[in-house]
Amino acid sequence: MKTRLTPLLALSLLGLAAGSTIAPAAGREKLKAAAEQEKAPLIETLHDMVMIESGSSDAEGLKKMAEFTEARLKALGATIERRKTTAGTGADMVIATFQGTGSRKLMLIAHMDTVYHRGILASEPYRVDGNRIYGPGIADDKGGIAVILHALKILKDAGWQDYARLTVSFNPDEEVGSIGSGEIIAELADQHDVVLSCEPTVAAPIAKNDGLLLGASGTATAKMEVKGRASHAGAAPDLGRNALIELAHQLQQTKDVAKSIPGTQLNWTTAQAGTVRNQIPEKAEAGADIRLTIPDGIAKLQAALDAKVKDKFVPDTETTVTIIAGRPPFVASDRGRALAREGQAIYAEIDRKLDIAEMTGGATDAGYANRSGKAVVVESFGLAGFGYHARDEFIDTNSIVPRLYLMSRILIEQGKK
């Protein structure tokens, strides 16, 4: 006969109901055992999600992911809202709410979309090779979703309710800049005390240890447009004003402009000019990827670019540069740094080392969550993996138990503050 534990007794047996950040030895062992029990079910969850192709433009796949995660969150006792994104494919966010008996408001975020197009499983199938499991999107970010679902299962089984509200947000458009969900994430985050974002941490041997992340670049795009004058390329080339030549000049003189503005990065990545071989092109344009770690980076870059493009190589041409803001940068607060150090102490409980990374050039939804500074935000609570946005994406199964332990413990500690 199975004895049902009351919430207080269950947490007491885990040694986690109260006290210092460092859990008693008996509690550590019980929680670690619970995490170990969830390892196989988590791997099964990963398999099921990887088999759902859910690229950012795949409305059908994103609907399946929303249905899958909604069902799992409902089974954990959540109230579910499916909220339409405001741009892009119009796919749904899945927003789950749990009501507790404590005073703190906690939030967990991850994303359902991947960078891969429909049909990717034919060339990059789900496969297991030792302690690595491969599959498109398995680390970024289906591993993050899995950590959330199974850590909440551990805590549900333990009867943990030491929070006022716990919100889980899964969005369908992170890989395209959260164009339809970013403002919703920011709005939700401002209603919470703590936000844990569940992007992956880098796996060995690329990184020596698992980690947490305290900073991620913001994003923007730049478009350079050159207007010249068309003319016959063979009979009257001198009557034209070659927009392509002027574009080349402007790209050369602006390529290093960000180096004089700390906290910004600009790389010209696309270009187009002309439509036929025998015509001097009257129009040319280029596109740039911009990364930012300072709040006024766009304004500073715009001013610097506007000044540079006044210097022309081809007379009677006109060059303009337009910058469009994307995801805001994420730079953790002192409170976020303290939370990350708490994570290090929790990892030490199971004799593992946790690294803290200051910054990545990649952008994440932690930027939206952290935008106002109201909530404490830390990134990379997902599984350890690598190969995302490339080929042979994988997670390291050796990270599953530690990451479940970390997520469970940090939620308990944050709930009782």
C-alpha positions in Angstrom: 0.0 0.0 0.0 1.4 3.4 -1.0 1.3 6.1 1.7 0.3 9.5 0.6 2.5 12.2 2.1 1.1 15.6 3.2 2.9 18.5 1.5 4.6 19.5 4.8 5.7 16.0 5.6 6.9 15.4 2.0 9.1 18.5 2.1 10.3 17.7 5.6 11.4 14.3 4.5 13.3 15.9 1.6 14.9 18.2 4.2 13.9 21.3 2.1 11.0 22.9 4.0 13.0 25.6 5.7 16.5 26.6 6.8 19.6 27.7 5.0 20.4 27.5 1.3 22.4 24.3 1.9 20.1 21.4 2.2 20.8 18.7 4.9 22.5 15.6 3.6 19.3 13.5 3.9 17.4 16.0 1.9 20.0 16.2 -0.8 20.0 12.5 -1.2 16.2 12.3 -1.4 16.0 15.1 -4.0 18.8 13.6 -6.0 17.1 10.2 -6.0 13.9 11.9 -7.2 15.8 13.5 -10.0 17.4 10.2 -10.9 13.9 8.6 -11.1 12.9 11.4 -13.5 15.8 10.8 -15.9 14.3 8.1 -18.0 10.8 9.8 -18.2 12.6 13.1 -19.2 14.4 11.3 -22.0 11.1 9.9 -23.2 9.7 13.4 -23.2 12.6 14.7 -25.2 12.0 11.9 -27.8 8.4 12.8 -28.1 9.1 16.5 -28.6 12.0 16.1 -31.0 9.7 13.9 -33.2 7.4 17.0 -33.5 9.1 19.2 -36.1 8.4 22.8 -34.9 10.4 25.4 -36.9 9.4 29.0 -36.3 7.4 29.1 -39.5 5.8 25.7 -39.1 2.3 26.5 -37.9 1.2 22.9 -37.8 4.3 21.7 -35.8 4.0 24.6 -33.4 0.3 23.7 -32.8 1.4 20.1 -32.0 4.0 21.4 -29.5 1.4 23.6 -27.9 -1.0 20.7 -27.5 1.8 18.5 -26.1 3.0 21.0 -23.5 -0.5 22.1 -22.6 -1.5 18.5 -21.8 1.6 17.9 -19.7 1.2 21.1 -17.7 -2.5 20.4 -17.1 -1.5 17.0 -15.7 0.7 18.8 -13.2 -2.3 20.9 -12.1 -1.9 24.1 -14.0 -4.5 26.4 -15.4 -3.7 27.0 -19.1 -4.0 30.0 -21.3 -3.3 29.7 -25.0 -2.5 33.2 -26.1 -2.0 34.2 -29.8 1.2 35.8 -30.7 0.9 39.3 -32.2 3.1 38.7 -35.3 4.7 36.0 -37.3 2.9 32.7 -37.9 0.3 33.7 -35.3 1.0 30.5 -33.3 0.0 30.2 -29.7 2.0 30.8 -26.5 1.2 28.3 -23.8 1.0 30.1 -20.4 0.4 27.9 -17.4 -0.4 29.2 -13.9 -0.1 27.3 -10.6 -1.5 28.8 -7.4 0.4 28.1 -4.2 0.3 28.9 -0.5 3.4 31.1 -0.2 4.2 34.8 -1.0 6.6 34.8 -3.9 5.8 34.9 -7.6 8.1 32.7 -9.7 8.2 32.4 -13.5 9.9 29.8 -15.9 10.3 30.4 -19.6 11.4 28.3 -22.6 10.5 28.2 -26.3 8.8 25.6 -28.5 10.2 26.6 -31.9 13.5 25.5 -33.5 15.6 26.9 -36.4 15.0 23.8 -38.5 12.7 23.5 -41.5 10.1 20.8 -42.0 11.6 17.5 -43.1 14.9 17.9 -41.1 14.3 14.6 -39.3 14.9 12.7 -42.5 18.6 13.9 -42.6 19.1 14.5 -38.8 17.0 11.8 -37.0 16.7 11.3 -33.3 19.5 9.0 -32.2 21.3 7.9 -29.1 25.1 7.6 -29.0 26.5 6.9 -25.5 25.7 9.8 -23.2 24.6 12.0 -26.2 21.2 12.1 -27.6 20.9 13.9 -31.0 18.0 15.6 -32.6 17.0 18.9 -34.1 16.0 21.3 -31.3 16.8 18.8 -28.6 19.0 21.2 -26.7 17.6 24.5 -28.0 15.1 24.5 -26.5 13.2 21.2 -26.0 15.7 20.3 -23.3 14.7 23.5 -21.4 11.0 22.5 -21.7 11.8 19.0 -20.4 13.7 20.4 -17.4 10.7 22.5 -16.5 8.1 19.8 -16.9 10.1 17.2 -14.9 11.3 19.5 -12.1 7.7 20.5 -11.6 6.8 16.8 -11.5 9.4 16.2 -8.7 8.1 19.2 -6.7 4.4 18.2 -7.2 5.2 14.7 -5.9 6.9 16.3 -2.9 3.8 18.5 -2.3 5.7 21.8 -2.7 3.4 24.8 -2.9 5.6 27.5 -1.2 4.9 30.2 -3.7 2.0 32.6 -4.4 2.0 32.0 -8.1 4.2 30.0 -10.4 3.9 30.8 -14.1 5.3 28.8 -17.0 5.6 30.5 -20.5 6.4 28.5 -23.6 6.5 30.7 -26.8 6.6 29.7 -30.4 8.9 32.4 -32.0 12.1 32.8 -30.0 14.3 31.8 -32.9 12.9 34.7 -35.0 13.3 37.3 -32.3 10.1 36.6 -30.3 8.5 39.1 -32.6 5.0 38.2 -31.5 5.7 37.1 -27.9 8.4 39.4 -26.6 6.1 42.1 -25.2 3.9 39.5 -23.6 7.0 37.9 -21.9 8.1 41.3 -20.7 4.6 42.1 -19.3 4.4 38.7 -17.5 7.9 39.0 -16.1 7.1 42.3 -14.5 4.4 40.6 -12.5 6.9 38.2 -10.9 9.8 38.3 -8.4 12.0 35.8 -10.2 12.3 34.6 -13.8 14.4 31.5 -14.7 15.0 31.2 -18.4 15.7 27.7 -19.7 18.0 28.0 -22.7 20.7 25.3 -22.8 24.1 25.4 -21.1 27.1 24.4 -23.2 28.1 20.7 -22.9 31.5 19.1 -22.5 34.1 19.0 -24.0 33.2 22.5 -25.4 32.7 23.7 -21.8 34.4 22.1 -18.8 31.4 22.5 -16.5 27.6 23.2 -16.7 26.8 26.8 -16.3 24.4 29.7 -15.8 24.4 32.8 -17.9 24.3 36.4 -16.7 24.3 38.3 -20.0 23.1 38.0 -23.6 23.2 40.4 -26.5 20.3 42.4 -27.7 19.6 42.4 -31.4 18.9 44.8 -34.2 19.0 44.8 -38.0 20.4 47.5 -40.2 19.5 48.2 -43.8 21.8 50.3 -46.1 20.1 51.6 -49.2 22.0 53.3 -52.1 20.2 55.3 -54.8 22.1 56.0 -58.0 21.2 56.4 -61.7 20.6 53.7 -64.3 22.3 53.8 -67.7 23.4 51.4 -70.5 26.4 49.6 -69.2 28.0 49.3 -72.7 26.9 52.4 -74.6 26.8 55.1 -71.9 28.2 53.8 -68.5 29.4 57.3 -67.6 25.9 58.7 -67.7 25.0 56.3 -64.8 25.7 56.5 -61.1 26.6 53.0 -60.1 24.8 52.2 -56.8 26.7 48.9 -56.5 30.1 50.6 -56.5 28.9 53.2 -54.0 27.5 50.3 -51.8 30.9 48.6 -51.8 32.5 51.9 -50.7 30.0 52.4 -47.9 30.4 48.8 -46.7 34.1 49.2 -46.5 34.0 52.5 -44.6 31.3 51.4 -42.1 32.4 47.8 -41.5 34.4 48.7 -38.3 32.1 51.5 -37.0 31.0 49.5 -34.0 34.6 49.1 -32.8 34.5 52.7 -31.5 31.2 52.1 -29.6 31.8 49.6 -26.7 28.9 47.3 -26.2 27.9 47.1 -29.9 28.7 44.8 -32.8 27.8 45.2 -36.4 28.4 42.8 -39.3 27.2 43.3 -42.9 25.9 40.0 -44.0 23.7 40.4 -47.1 23.9 42.5 -50.3 21.9 42.9 -53.5 22.3 45.2 -56.5 21.1 45.3 -60.1 18.7 43.2 -62.1 20.4 42.7 -65.5 24.1 42.4 -66.6 24.0 45.3 -69.2 22.6 48.1 -67.0 24.4 50.3 -64.5 22.5 49.6 -61.3 20.5 52.5 -59.9 19.7 50.7 -56.6 21.8 48.6 -54.1 21.2 47.5 -50.6 22.9 45.6 -47.8 21.7 44.1 -44.5 23.6 43.8 -41.2 23.3 41.8 -38.0 23.7 44.0 -34.9 24.3 42.8 -31.3 24.1 45.1 -28.3 24.8 45.0 -24.6 24.1 48.7 -23.9 20.7 50.3 -23.8 21.6 53.3 -26.1 23.6 51.2 -28.6 21.2 51.7 -31.4 21.2 55.5 -31.1 25.0 55.6 -31.0 25.3 53.3 -34.0 22.8 55.2 -36.0 24.6 58.5 -35.4 28.0 57.0 -36.3 26.6 55.4 -39.5 24.8 58.6 -40.6 28.1 60.5 -40.2 30.1 57.9 -42.2 27.8 57.6 -45.2 28.1 61.3 -45.9 31.5 60.5 -47.4 30.7 59.4 -51.0 32.8 57.7 -53.6 30.3 58.0 -56.5 28.9 61.5 -57.0 25.2 62.1 -57.1 24.4 59.0 -55.1 22.4 58.9 -51.9 23.0 56.5 -49.0 20.7 55.9 -46.1 21.0 53.5 -43.2 17.9 52.4 -41.1 18.2 50.4 -37.9 15.3 48.4 -36.6 15.5 47.3 -32.9 15.0 43.6 -32.1 15.3 41.8 -28.7 16.6 43.9 -25.9 20.0 43.0 -24.3 20.1 41.0 -21.1 22.5 42.1 -18.3 21.8 40.5 -15.0 21.3 42.7 -11.9 23.2 42.2 -8.6 20.2 40.2 -7.4 20.6 38.0 -10.5 24.3 37.5 -9.7 23.4 36.5 -6.1 20.9 33.9 -7.5 23.5 32.5 -9.8 25.9 32.1 -6.8 23.1 30.3 -5.0 23.0 27.9 -7.9 26.7 27.3 -7.5 26.2 26.4 -3.8 23.4 24.0 -4.9 25.6 22.3 -7.5 28.2 21.9 -4.8 25.7 19.9 -2.7 26.0 17.1 -5.3 29.7 17.5 -5.8 29.6 19.3 -9.1 31.0 22.6 -10.2 28.8 25.3 -11.8 30.4 28.0 -13.9 28.9 31.5 -14.3 29.2 33.0 -17.8 29.1 36.8 -18.1 28.0 37.2 -21.7 27.1 35.4 -24.9 26.7 36.9 -28.4 23.5 35.0 -28.8 20.2 36.7 -27.9 17.5 35.2 -25.6 14.1 36.0 -24.1 15.9 36.8 -20.8 16.3 40.2 -22.5 12.5 40.8 -22.5 12.1 39.4 -19.0 14.8 41.6 -17.6 14.0 44.8 -19.6 12.3 46.7 -16.8 14.6 45.3 -14.1 11.6 44.5 -11.8 12.2 40.7 -11.7 15.4 38.8 -10.8 16.4 37.0 -14.1 19.0 34.4 -14.7 19.5 32.4 -18.0 20.5 28.9 -19.0 18.7 26.5 -16.7 18.2 24.0 -19.6 20.2 20.9 -20.3 23.8 20.8 -21.4 24.1 20.4 -25.1 25.7 21.8 -28.3 25.4 21.9 -32.1 22.3 24.1 -31.9 21.6 26.2 -35.1 23.9 23.8 -36.9 24.1 20.0 -37.6 24.1 17.2 -35.1 22.5 19.1 -32.2 22.7 17.0 -29.0 22.2 17.0 -25.3 24.4 15.3 -22.7 22.4 12.9 -20.6 24.9 13.2 -17.8 23.5 16.7 -17.2 19.9 15.6 -16.7 20.0 14.7 -13.0 22.1 17.8 -12.0 19.9 20.2 -13.9 16.7 18.7 -12.4 18.3 19.0 -9.0 19.3 22.6 -9.6 15.9 23.7 -10.9 14.0 22.0 -8.1 16.3 23.3 -5.4 16.4 26.9 -6.7 12.7 27.0 -6.9 12.3 25.8 -3.4 14.9 28.4 -2.1 13.4 31.3 -4.1 9.9 30.4 -3.0 10.7 30.6 0.7 12.6 33.9 0.7 
